[in-house]
Amino acid sequence: MNPTPDYLYFSSKISTQGFCDVQEESGLQTIAMISADIEAVKADAAQDINEIIAQWEGMKLHDLETKQRFCAFMMCIAERIDRLFECPRCGRGARIRASRTLKEENGQFQFAHTKGHRTTHQAGAEVPLLRLVQTH
């Protein structure tokens, strides 16, 4: 996602309506360029992380606590770059977590959706395919 057009739109509206001078407009455009740079860095980071975590699919983590710590770490990374994980069942962005279930005492991975109707999709006891996607 590139927010630059929104900032340029805002900047043009203010300058054409006489609410700010050229220096302030230049400042808004500079902020827009910095914002675009930040988004580009986040996208590059997500791509690099996706290449690494794809290799972990099928990895066995033997107890619930380890799975929960793994999920917490992965969510921390995802949140730092404004991403979620793609749910392999429905394709929407979701939070990864691990919980004890009736089927698996040592926990199963789950994709928890929070937008719209709250839904959780089971992903099994082994590390599922993880892929970072944009949050919106």
C-alpha positions as CSV (number, residue, x, y, z in Angstrom):
1,M,0.0,0.0,0.0
2,N,1.3,3.4,-0.9
3,P,-0.3,6.3,1.0
4,T,1.4,9.0,-1.1
5,P,-1.6,9.9,-3.2
6,D,-3.7,10.6,0.0
7,Y,-1.0,13.0,1.3
8,L,-0.7,14.7,-2.1
9,Y,-4.4,15.0,-2.3
10,F,-4.5,16.6,1.1
11,S,-1.6,18.8,0.2
12,S,-3.2,20.0,-3.0
13,K,-6.6,20.7,-1.3
14,I,-4.9,22.8,1.4
15,S,-2.7,24.8,-1.0
16,T,-5.5,25.5,-3.5
17,Q,-7.8,26.7,-0.8
18,G,-5.1,29.0,0.6
19,F,-4.9,27.3,4.0
20,C,-1.1,26.8,4.0
21,D,1.9,28.4,2.3
22,V,4.4,26.8,0.0
23,Q,6.7,25.8,2.8
24,E,4.0,23.9,4.6
25,E,2.9,22.2,1.3
26,S,6.5,21.1,0.8
27,G,6.5,19.7,4.3
28,L,3.4,17.6,3.5
29,Q,5.0,16.3,0.4
30,T,8.2,15.4,2.3
31,I,6.1,13.5,4.8
32,A,4.3,11.8,2.0
33,M,7.6,10.6,0.5
34,I,8.9,9.4,3.9
35,S,5.6,7.5,4.4
36,A,6.0,5.9,1.0
37,D,9.6,4.9,1.9
38,I,8.4,3.3,5.2
39,E,5.8,1.3,3.3
40,A,8.4,0.1,0.8
41,V,10.7,-1.0,3.6
42,K,7.8,-2.9,5.3
43,A,6.9,-4.6,2.0
44,D,10.6,-5.6,1.5
45,A,10.8,-6.9,5.1
46,A,7.6,-9.0,4.6
47,Q,9.0,-10.5,1.4
48,D,12.3,-11.4,3.1
49,I,10.5,-12.9,6.1
50,N,8.1,-14.9,3.9
51,E,11.1,-16.6,2.2
52,I,12.5,-17.7,5.6
53,I,9.2,-18.8,7.3
54,A,8.1,-20.8,4.3
55,Q,10.8,-23.2,5.1
56,W,9.3,-23.9,8.5
57,E,6.1,-25.5,7.2
58,G,5.7,-28.9,8.8
59,M,8.1,-28.2,11.6
60,K,7.2,-30.0,14.8
61,L,7.1,-28.0,18.1
62,H,6.4,-30.6,20.8
63,D,4.5,-28.8,23.5
64,L,1.9,-26.1,23.8
65,E,4.1,-23.5,25.6
66,T,6.7,-23.7,22.8
67,K,3.9,-23.3,20.2
68,Q,2.5,-20.3,22.0
69,R,5.9,-18.7,22.3
70,F,6.5,-19.3,18.6
71,C,3.2,-17.7,17.7
72,A,3.7,-14.7,20.1
73,F,7.1,-14.1,18.4
74,M,5.7,-14.4,14.9
75,M,2.9,-12.0,15.8
76,C,5.3,-9.5,17.2
77,I,7.2,-9.5,14.0
78,A,4.1,-9.2,11.9
79,E,2.7,-6.3,13.9
80,R,6.0,-4.4,13.6
81,I,5.5,-4.3,9.8
82,D,1.7,-4.0,9.9
83,R,1.0,-7.5,8.6
84,L,-1.1,-10.5,9.4
85,F,-0.8,-14.1,8.3
86,E,-2.7,-15.5,5.4
87,C,-5.2,-18.2,6.5
88,P,-4.6,-21.3,4.3
89,R,-8.3,-22.2,4.6
90,C,-10.0,-18.9,3.5
91,G,-7.1,-16.7,2.3
92,R,-8.0,-13.8,4.7
93,G,-5.4,-12.2,7.0
94,A,-5.4,-13.6,10.5
95,R,-3.5,-13.8,13.8
96,I,-1.6,-17.0,14.3
97,R,-2.0,-18.6,17.8
98,A,-1.8,-22.0,19.4
99,S,-4.3,-23.5,21.8
100,R,-5.0,-26.8,23.5
101,T,-7.8,-28.7,21.8
102,L,-9.7,-31.9,22.4
103,K,-7.8,-33.5,19.5
104,E,-4.3,-32.3,20.5
105,E,-3.2,-32.0,24.1
106,N,0.0,-30.3,23.0
107,G,-1.9,-27.7,21.1
108,Q,-2.8,-26.9,17.6
109,F,-2.0,-23.9,15.5
110,Q,-5.0,-21.7,14.6
111,F,-5.7,-18.7,12.4
112,A,-7.9,-16.2,14.3
113,H,-9.9,-13.7,12.3
114,T,-11.0,-10.6,14.0
115,K,-12.5,-8.6,11.2
116,G,-16.2,-9.2,10.5
117,H,-17.5,-12.4,12.1
118,R,-14.9,-13.7,14.5
119,T,-13.7,-17.0,13.2
120,T,-10.9,-19.4,14.0
121,H,-9.6,-21.9,11.5
122,Q,-7.6,-24.9,12.8
123,A,-4.3,-25.5,11.2
124,G,-3.0,-28.7,12.8
125,A,-0.2,-29.6,15.3
126,E,2.7,-28.8,12.9
127,V,3.8,-25.3,11.9
128,P,1.4,-24.4,9.0
129,L,2.5,-22.5,5.9
130,L,2.9,-19.0,7.1
131,R,2.8,-16.0,4.8
132,L,2.6,-12.4,5.7
133,V,-0.1,-10.3,4.1
134,Q,-1.2,-6.7,4.4
135,T,-3.7,-6.0,7.1
136,H,-6.2,-4.3,4.9
